[in-house]
Amino acid sequence: MWKSIVFKEWLKIRWFLIAFTLFGIVVNGYLFLKVQHGFTFQGGTSFWYNILFMRYHYFDYFRYFPLLEGLVIALAQYFPETVHKRIKLTFHLPLKENNVLLMMQAFGTSCLLFSYLLLLLVFISLGSLYFPSEMVYDAIVSVIPWFLAGFVAYFFVALIVLEPSWLYRFLYSLIAGFFVNVYLKSSLISAYGPAIPVLSLLTILMSIALLFPAYRFRKGEM
């Protein structure tokens, strides 16, 4: 039964996941082509100075990419469940509603995690060609909140899509906008470092929000 559910979820998101992962690698390549351009025309010392003291984020083009990927993967995975309320069929399987939803979300989250880790690995590998390990580390600390924002978008979009009440959808959207903005605020490179544990904990807590539609379903509100 569980294998069938996983396979069904994979069929829904596979092409979106593959396309975004490949496009993310292309975006990484574009970022470091610009870095190479900066080294060539400004010189390494001047380019490093701009990063360290002038708040130049050479990786800023990557800011919204994880967010967009999380949003699209969530839509691809959960929107089909709303067509003719197919989620009700899923809930009528001989499995607990919470377990089914958590399984669906765990699979989508795992796929996003794999994609993000691959993109982060490419980012680190290319960055190591141009910068010392300390600067690479600072860049990693700077982009981690953006990847966390992708997970937040995934969790909230899933919640919003499966929610039948437009009033609740509107309220969830306002809350999602507030939280996502926290993760994406501009700052000095690596300035988010002390906040990453707190942001990670908030992200984990948001992952259980999808249980609310299951509760409302059991209460007969769906």
N, C-alpha and C positions, 0 to 999 in steps of 0.2 A: 504493500500500500504506500509506504513512505517513498519507495523508489519511483513509483508512478507519479507522485506529487512532485518530486524533484525534477523528473523528466519533463513534466508539464510546464514547470516554471522555467526550465532551461529553454524549451521551445519558444517561450514568449520573449525572452530577453537576449537570446544568444547573438543575434545579428547586431543589436544595439550595443551590446557589451564589446563585441569584437571591433565594431566600427569606431567606438569612442576610444578604445585602447590604442588602436592603430593611429587614430587622429591625434591622440595625446602624445604619442611618440614623435609624430611630425611636428607638433607644437614645441616639444622639447628641442628638436633639431633646429627649429626656427629661432628659438631663444639663444642658442649657442652660436648660431650663425651671426646673430647680432653682437654677441660677445666677441666673436672673432673679428668682426668689423670694427668694434670699439678698440680692440687691442692693436689692430693694424693702423687705424687712422688717429688714435689718441695716444697710443703708447700704453704699455702695461701699467706704469706707475700712475699716470693720470687717470686711467680707468679704475684702478683700485682705489684711488683717492676719492673718486666720485661715489663709489659704493660705500666706503667706510665713513666718509665725512659729509657727503652731499645728499645722503638718503636716496641714492639712485638704486632702484630695485630692478636689476636686469631680468628678473624672473616674473615681473608684474603681469605679463601677458597671460600667465598661468592662473591668475587669481580666481577667475570665475569658471574655469574648466571643470574642476571636480564637482562644483555645485551643479553645473549643467548636466554632467553625467549622472549624478545621483537623481536629479529630477526626472530625466528621460527614462532611466532604468525603472524607477518607481511607476511612472505612467505606463510603460510597456508591460510591467508585471501585474499591476493592479487594475488598470482601467478595463481590460477584458472581463474582469470579475464583476464589473458593474453592469455590463450589457445583459439586459433581461435578468438582472440580479443573480448572475451565475454563482456568486459567493454563497448563496443559500444552498445550492447543490453540494458545494464543498463542505458546508457545515452539516449536511445530512450524511456524510460519510461516518462509518462506525469509529470515529475518532473524536476526541474532545476538541471543541471549537478553538480554544486557546492554543492547544498543541498544533493544530493545523496552521493557524495564523503565524505562530512563532516559527514553525518549520519553513513556511513561505518566506518570512522575513529573514530568517537565518541564512537561507540559501541566497537571497538577493544581496544581503550584507556581505556574505562570503565572496560572491562574485565581484562586488565593488571593491572589497579589500584586496583581492588578487590583482585587479586592474590598477588600483592605486599604488600597490607595492611595486608592481612592474614599472609604472611611470616614475615612481620615486627612485627606483634603482637606476633607470636611464638618466634621470636628473643628476643623481650623485655621480654616476660614471662620467658623464660629460663635464660636470662641474669640476671634477678632480683633474681634468686635463688643463684647466686654466687657473685654478685657485688653490691655495694651500688648504689643508684639512680644516683649519679654524674657520675660514671663510665658507667652506662647504657646509660645515656644521651650522653656522649661523643662518645660511640659506635654508637648510632643512628645517630648522626651528621656525623660520618665517613662513614656510609653506604648509607645515603640518596643520595649522588651524584651517587652512583652505580645504584640505582633504577632510577634516572633521566636519566642515560645513557641508561637504557632499553627502556625508552620512546623515546629517541633520535634515537636509533637503529630502533625502530618500525616506526617512522615517515620517516626516510630516506630510509629504505628498501621498504616501500610502494611507495615512490616517485621513487626509482630506478626501481622497478619491473614494474610499470605502464608506465614508460618513454620508448617510442619506439626507440629513437635515442641512439645508442651505445656511441656516443661521449658525450651526456649529461649524460648518465649513468656513464661513466668514471669520468666525472667532479664531479658529485654528490657523487660518492664513495670517491674521494679524500677529499671533504669537510666533508663528514660524518666521515672519519677516523680521521681528525683533531679534530673535535668537540668531538667525543667519547673519544679520548685520553685525552682531557682536564678534563673530568669527572672522569677518572680512574687513574690519577696520584697518586703515593704513597706520603704520607705525614704523619706528626704526627697525632695521634688520635685527632679528632675534629678540626683539623687545617682548614678544609674546611668550618667551620661554617660561617664566614663572607661572603663567596662567594655563599652560597646556594641561597639567594634571586636572585642574578644575574643569576646563572645557571638555576634556575626555570623559570625566565623570558625568557632566551634564548630557553629553552625547549618549552615553550608556543608559542613563535614566530615560531619555526620550525614546529609546528603542522599545520600551514596553507600552508606549501610548496606543499602539495598534490594538491592544486588548480591549480598549473601550468600545469599539464597534461590536466586538464579540459579546461583551456584557449587555449592550443595548439589544443585540439580536436575541439573547436569551430572555430578556425582559419583554420581548415582543414588540420592540419599537422599530424594527426594520421590516 
